[in-house]
Amino acid sequence: MGKNVEGRGSVEIWGDPLRADKAVNAGPYLFLVLLADAPCSPGGRLGLGQLRRLTIGRGETCCVSRAPDNPESAQLAVPSRTVSSAHARIERDADNVWIVDLGSANGTWVNGERVSRASLCDGDVIEIASAVFVYRDSLNVPVGVPAERLWQDVQHEPPGFRTFLPGLEHGFAQLKRVAASTTPILLFGATGAGKEVLARAIHSASGRSGAFAAVNCGALPSALVEGMLFGHVKGAFSGALRDEPGFVRAADSGTLVLDEIADLPPAAQGTLLRVLQEGEVVPLGATRPIRVDLRVIGITHKPLEDYVRAGTFRGDLFARLCGFKYQLPALAARREDLGIFVADALQAVALNGKQPVLSPSVARTLLRYAWPYNIRELRQVLGAASALSPDGVIAAEDLPVPAISAAADTDSPALPSELRELRESECDMRDEIKRLLSEHGGNVAAVARSMSKASPQIYRWMRRFGIDPSVFRRERRLAMEPCAAE
């Protein structure tokens, strides 16, 4: 099993694992997540690794331009009327990355605080007028994934395959390759994270001519589950008034999606195993098998292997289904992709072709909120807010109460568990740096050797945590003065 850790969440990929020698720790990266006044045009990502200066200003479309004689400098155009023509600049030096406001009309903000010049840390939220960015100090980037990806590169993809995160882009590329085969796929992930949408994208990429048939195994009546899945002939049981093909035959030459597959009754599990092994189905009441050609995608938010160990899910069926397993991260671990989902949701609720826009405070709220019920919750929130906004501009008062309560805390975002763990680990790191500085008398080079890090990294962390090494040097001198007097 291989893991690709994408910031606060992890994406687990089995089948063609992403090995360490196929990825590099690259950075920094800048993600344009949301444009409040044009939320149906998400921005994209831009790697800053080769740049020393990035000027951000207003433009007709989101694009990056570089001077051929100066590869370390670039301009990012943002299609927003609230962004100044030369609004802000990101600058890199040997030790740090800075955001500098260029005297803009509507200001530059970092984590809710207006700044003229500020050092950037991993995960910082940057607001440039109505444009909301997320800065990432480093990411595990698979080899071959480009540093730059804009909305025009993504919008032609099926919704389930749209992402700006390099790790997910790589994972989706793997799924596209698997889609062309008949290999069964198991999709794991939290409820509402978009697993069925991803399954539809896999079907679209498969080129299979048949239908996409999705069935919720947990919603099938136990007495009728086999007839509904595998079909029946007239008279097979009381109430069988006509022949029914069932979901399996409905997906012939196409894709059968078994949602909540962990809830499939044991009797149906055995029949499904035979269908997968033999490539044929025997409807209830029939005597002859019928050939079927289908790809099966199982979906669950439950730990299916635990069900196998507990004996409630057949191990031989699990082995047959897990040709390729993929875990889709929760929305809280995909903040950089939030604009993609906002665009999809707003386009779905557009009235008379007029798509709603967001107030800047709402854009900030959407990024801060933890989204415990994932993309499904985001769609419902934006659907209700769009209906409540009288002028097509979604304001804070149009949002349901949970999102408003998250926005009320303007000093810090509402943190999902992954982010809380990140903050706790940062506190541990800060305490460790202080301990080592005290031990080595403020000698930063010695601290770097103790932590197996480069000295510039230690200086970055000290600036981030507000640690002054000279304090520890003074403490060492004071501690040694009495010894010198003796």
N, C-alpha and C positions, 0 to 999 in steps of 0.2 A: 504493500500500500504506500502511495506517495502523497505528500501534502504540499500544497502551495498556500502559504499563509499570506493573506491579502489584508494587511493592516490589522483591524480590530476583529475580523472574522476569518474563518478558515474554510477553504474549499478542498474537499477530499476527493481525489480522483483515483479510481482503480481501473485496471485494464491496460492502459498505456501510461504508467506512472510518470509523473514529472520528476525526474531525478535531479539531484543537486547540481550535477555537471551540465544540466540543460537550462539553468537559471542563473541570473546574476542579480545581486543586490544593487539596484539602480536608483538614482534619484539625483536631485529632487524632482518632483512633479507638481504641476499646477493643473487643477481641474476646474473648468467653468461649469458649475452645476446648474444654476438657474438664472434666467433673466426675468425679473418680475414683470416687466412691460412686454415681454415676448416669450412667455413660458412654454410655448409649443415649438420653440427652436432651441433645444438644449445645445450647449457649447461643445465640450470635448476635453481632451487631455493634451498636455504639452510637456514633454520632458525638458528639463532645464539643465541637464547635465553638461551640454556643450555650450551653454550660453552664459555670458557674464552680465548682460543687460537685456531685459525684456520690457519694452514700453507698451503700455496698455492704453488704448484710446478708442474713440467711436469710429465705426465703419459701417458699410452697407451690409456686409455679411461677416460671419465669424470666419476669420482666416488668419494665417500666420505668414508674414513676409520677412525675408532676410535679404540683407545687402550682400551681393556676391563677393565683395571685397572685404567684408567684415563678418565672418561666420559666427563670431561670439556675440553678435547683437541681432535682435529681431523685434518685430512689432506684432502685437496681437490686436486685431480689430474686433470690437464688440458691437453688435447691431442694437444699440440702445440709445434713445434720445437723451437719457439722463447722464450718460457717460461723456465726459469732456473729450475734445479731440486729442489731447495728450493728458491723460488723467493721472496715471501712476506709473511707477517703474519698479521692477524687481531687479535688484542688484546682488551679485554674488562676489564675495571676496574669499580669501583663503580660509577664513574661519566661520563665515556666517552667510545667511541669505536675508536680505532686507527688502521691505516694501516701503517705497517713498512716494508720498503724494506730491504731485507736480503743480500744486496751486489750483486744484480742481474746484468746480462750482459746488458739487454735491458731496465732496469729501471721500475719504478712504477710511475704512473701519476694520479693525482686527478683533475678533471675538467680542463684538459689541462696543468697542472703545475707539473713538475717532483718533487717528494718528497722523502725524506728519512724516515720521520715520520710525520703523519698528523692526526688530529682529523677528524672523518667522520660526515657528516650531512645528513639528509634525502634528497634523490634524487641525491647524489653525483655520478658522473661517474668516475669509476676507470679503468685505463688501465694498465694491467700487460702484458707487451710486446704486442702481438697481440690479447690478450683476453680482452674484454670489459665487465665490470660489472656495475651494478647499485646497490647502497646501499639504503635500506629503513630502516628508524629508527623505524617505527611501521606500522602495517597494521591491519585492521579489518579482522580477520580470523575466518570463521565459525567453530564451534566445529565439530571435526571429520576430518577436512582437515589436512593431515600430513604436518609437517614442511619441509620435503625434497621431491622434485620431480625433477627427471632428465629426459633427453631426451629419454632414453630407456623406461621410464614410460609413455611417451606422444606419441611417434611416431606411435604406433599401433592404435591410435584414428583417426577417420575421420578428415580431415583438419579443419572443422568448430569447432570441440570440443577441439582443441589443445590449451593449455594455461599453463603458469606457475603461474599466479596470483591466489591466494587462493579464492578470491571472485568470480571470473569467473569460477573457477573449481567447486565451489559449485553450481553456477547458471546453468552450463552445466549439472551437475548431475541431477538437477531438470528437465531440458529439456529432458534428457534421460528417466526419469520416465514418464513424460507426453507423450513422443513419443510412448510409448507402448499402449496408449489409442487412442480413436478417437477424443479427445478434440481438437477443433480448436485452432490455435496459431496465435497470432499477433506479428510480429517481427518489432521493431522500431530501427532506427539508421541512422547515416549520410550516404550519398551516398558514395559507395565504401568501407564501413566498413566491408563487408563480410556477409551480411544478407542472400544472396542466398546460399552461401557456408554453412552457418549454417543450412539453411533449408534442404540442401542435407544431412547433417549429421543427422538431426532429422529423415528424411526419412530412412536413413540407419539403425538408431537405432530402428525404428518402427517395423521392421520385416514384413512389408506389402509386399505382393507378386507382386503387380501391379507396374506400371511405376511411375517415377517422372516426372510430367508435369508442366513446368513453363511457364507462359504467362505474358507479360508486358501489363498491362491494359492501360497504357498511350499510347501505340503504336498501339492499335487496332483501325482500321477505324470505326468511329461512326456508319456508315450505315451497317457495317458488324459484329459489336461486338457480337450481340446475336447469329448469325449463327456460328461464330468462337468459341464461348464459349460453346454453348449448342447443336451445330450440326444442320443439316438440311437434308431434304429429297430431292431427285431429283425433280426439278420443283417447289420448294417452292418459288422461286423468279427468276427474270431474271438473267441468268448466273449460276443457280444451275443445273449443268449438271449431277451430280451424288450425291449419298448419302455421307454425311460427318459426322463423329461421333462427332466432336468438342472436345475441350480441356477437358471438364468435363468427358465425357465418355472415353477419352484417359487415364484418371487418375483412372479409375475404379479399385478398390482393391489396389490403390496406394495413391499417394500424389499429390494434386493440389496446386501449388504455384501461388498466385495472386500478382505479383510484381506491385508496384505503385497502390495499391488497392484504394487509395484515388481518383484516376482518373477514376474509373469505372463509366460509364454513369448511370444516375438514372434508366432508363428502365431496364438495365441489373442487377442493384442492386436488384430490385424486383424479377426478375426471379431467381437470385442466392439465395435469401432468401428462395424461395419455394423449390429449390433443396436441401438446407441444412435442411429444416424442414421436408420434405417428403421423402428424400432419393431417389428421382427419377427426371428425366429430360424429358421434352417433346421437341424433336427437332422441329425446324421451319418447318411447313408444315405437321407435323405428328399429329395423333389424339390420340395415345396411349402413356402413359408415359413408360419410361424405367428405371428399378431399377439401382441405382449406389451406390457403397460403396466406399467412398473416405474420406480422411483426407484433410482439407483445412488449408493452411498456408498463411496468408496475410502479405505482406511486404510493408513498407512505411517509408519514411524519413520525412513525413509531420505529423503535429499534428492532428490526425484523429478525436479526440474529438472536436476540434475547427470546423472541417467540419460538424460534427453532429449538433453542436449548430447553425452553419450558415445555416443549412438546405440543404447542398449539398451532404451529405452522410446520408443514412437512419439510424436512431437510432436503429431500430429493427434489422437491419442487423449487425450493430456494436455490439449490445448485443449478437447476435448469434455467431459472430466471436471471441469475446474476452474471450474465455475459459481460456486462459493463455497468458499473455502479457510479453514480455521480451525486454529490451532495450540493444542493443549491443553498447558498447562504441567505440568512434573513436580511430584510431591508435595512436594519440597523447597521449591518456590516457592509452595506453598499451605498453609503451616503453619496459617493461620487456619481452614482447612477440615478440619484433621486429625480433629477430633471427629466430623464427619459420616461419614468413612470408618471410624472406630473403631466408631461405632454400627452401621453396616451390617454390619461384620465380626462383631461380637459377637452381633448378632441372628441371623446366619446359623449360628453355632455353638452357639446356646442349646440346652441339654438340658432336655427336659420343660418347656419354656416358661420356664425359669429362666435369666435372662441374667447372665453373669459381671460382676463389678465389678473395679475396679483399685485397687491400693494407690497411695498418693500418689507413691511413688518410681517406679512404673511409668508413671504419667501424665507425670511429668517426663521419663522416659527416652524415651517415644514422641515427645515434642515435640523432644527434643535430637537424636535419631538422624537421619542424613542420608537414609535410605530410597533408596539407589541404584537399587533395583528397583521403586520406586514403590508404587502401591496394591496390586499383586499380592503384593509382599513383605509389606506390612502385614497382609494377610489371612492369609497363611501363618503369620506370627509369632503373631498372635492366635489362630489356630486351634490351633496347637501348645500355646501357653501355656494356653488354656482347657482343653485335654485334660489338661494336667499339673497344674492347680491342684486340689487335693483338696477344697477347701471353697467353690469358686466365686469366690474372691478371687484374682485374678492378682497374684502377687508377683514381685519382681525375679528370683528363682531359677527361675521358670517360663519366663522369656524365653530364646530361643535366644542363643547366644554373641555374635553381632555386636551385638545390641541391648544386651546387658549390658555389653560393652566400651565402648559409647558412654556408658552411664550412669555408668561408673566415673570419668569425668572430670567431677567435679562443679563445677569452676571455670568451665568453658566448654563450650558444646555442640559436638558434632561438626558441622563446617561443610561443607555442599556448596560447590561451586565458586563459585556466585553469592554466597554469604555471605562466602567468603574474599575475593572481589573487592571486596565492600562494605567489609570491614575494611581492605583495602589502600588503598582510596580515602579512608577516614577518616584513615588515617595520613598520606596526602598532604595532606589538608586541614589537619590539625593542624600539619604542618611549614610549610604556606603561611601559616597564621595567625601562627605564631611569627616567620617571616621578615618579614612585614609589620609586626608589632608592633615588631620590632627596627628596621626601616627608619623607622617613624613615631614612635619613641620612646614606645611604649605608648599612642598616641592611638587609641582604639577607633573614634571617628567617622571618622578618616582611613582606617583599615583597612576599615571598612564601605564607604566610597566606592570604595576600590580594588577591592573584591570585588563591587561593585554590589549590596550587601545592606543591610538595615536594621540599625541598631546593636543592637537587642534580639536579633537572630539571632546576631550575633557574640558577644554576652555569653552566649547559650545554648551556643554551641559552645565558648567558653572554659571554662565550667563543666563541660561534658561531658568535655573533654580535660584538665582540671585545669591550665589556663593562668592565671597571675596577671599581669595587665597592669602592675601596679605594679613588678614586677621589671624590665621594660623601661624604665619611666620612671626608675628609679634608675640603670640603666645609662647612659641618656642624660645624666642630671645628672652622673654621675661622669666621663663622657667629656668633658663641657663644662667641668668645674671647672678643669683646667690652663689652658685658653684664657682663662677669666675672670681667673685670677691674672696672666697676662701683660698 
